[in-house]
Amino acid sequence: MTGESMAQAATRGYLPVGDEDYVEDLNRNAAEGAGSNGRRWRQAFPELFGRSLPLVVGKAAAELTVAFTALGKADRLPQLVVFPTRSHEVSAHYEPKSDNTGLVVLSDSLFTLCSIYCRQLGQATFDISNTTSFVKLGLRMIIAQMKGTMGGDPARLAVLLRHHHINRRAHGMATAVATRRDVRDRDSLSHQDFSDLHLMPAIRFFLGHEMAHHVLGHQTECAHSPEQETQADLLALQAGALAYASDVKTSITPDRYVREQWLDDAGEFYALVASVIAMLAVQSLEDALMIRRGRTHLPARDRASSLIDLLLGDDRIRKHESAIGRRDQSFRKRIDSERVGLEALTRSLMVATEKAADFGESPYGFNWTGLPAAEVVMSGGMDLTESSRLDRLLSQPSEELAAALVHSPLSVGALHARLGDTRRAMREWGIPETVIDNAHNRNVGLAYYTIVDYLRGASHEQGRAGVELSDHPLIAATLTARQLPGS
Ligand SMILES: [Zn+2]
């Protein structure tokens, strides 16, 4: 192909993620955000994030290309462009182009969220398995199973997710905190393996899903057809399982004790765990950061349960048994225990995801006690106390929010917004007409931060001194967001 493809040209519609290592990128985000605490920040991310995000994405895409090739489905991949972005209206999507090329766009928040989930799961797995006593191991597993905490404490995870969401909503940055535990783990290296176990597979799943749309020749953008969604999920899972098994086989060589089939089965199971994490990251982002989703994915719970039914359901057993022509008790046992294991591992992640993403009016507000502020060593952007203060402020009923703006230059617009005339409110605040039109177009995705950003910009331009640095644009954006169509 000569010249630029339509997919390459389309990347200019999105903000790029920097080529510096990802920790540097987060630092820059933190410094640019108004909530910057000015401190240099070294996140205890897994090894992966010591590299630039485009590099990580390139590596995952290359591994998936190998897997798609093994599945005989790589013909269209040379025409695909994969682009990680800082743009706010994006979670993960695929855009087919009329010159047969395709573009996959992925939000940087997805990578951050996946790393938060994977660290939680890695730490929980480590805590349960860190014993040489089989009795202790068994007891810990039974207790965690009963308490629903195989995937760690949901209240703690919810705080970590909420902190990311609040920072992205208020300052437009993908960020995370480092806890004392993270620092201890980084120094001892012991849990690192457990986080990494899930992280790259989770990234491969959300990337693989979008690549699968291209491979399968889907002509619509994501999620116009639930059937195509399931096809893409299934193919991404197959490719992920192959990539996972090949990861494992580089460190464990099959012999007469470790059969190759076990490694393939493990590949399938952990690819499934990773797929649930990836789906939750997408759901987190779309529920928590968007006022309206443009191209929506189905909720993670529904996507996961249809995928789990396909892989670990009765149909699978029937097909397997009819292929070998007999009842296979050990296969039944394996499917059964994988189902129970997956349920147990991902239950607390699902609970935390839903809690953290609820930004409706709430008289009691979100529960921030799941992670004591003293546990946080370093925070990108706002610290935990500031995040929780802002959260409580913005979850108040609309009357209270409008009252908080009475002495602000934004007060007249706030009254219009409160009464549901959001167009007039936004005009009053000096937001450009094209942005107002977009904000009222049900078919276009809209991020909460977009409104905040324009409110700050307009306040700055109109010389409303200091308003852009105060809570007022956030209060006004919340009032507006509650009234916009499709919210
Ligand atoms: Zn899709």
Boltz pocket constraint, residues with backbone or C-beta under 6 A from the ligand:
constraints:
  - pocket:
      binder: B
      contacts: [[A, 209], [A, 210], [A, 213], [A, 222], [A, 223], [A, 228], [A, 229], [A, 232]]
      max_distance: 6.0
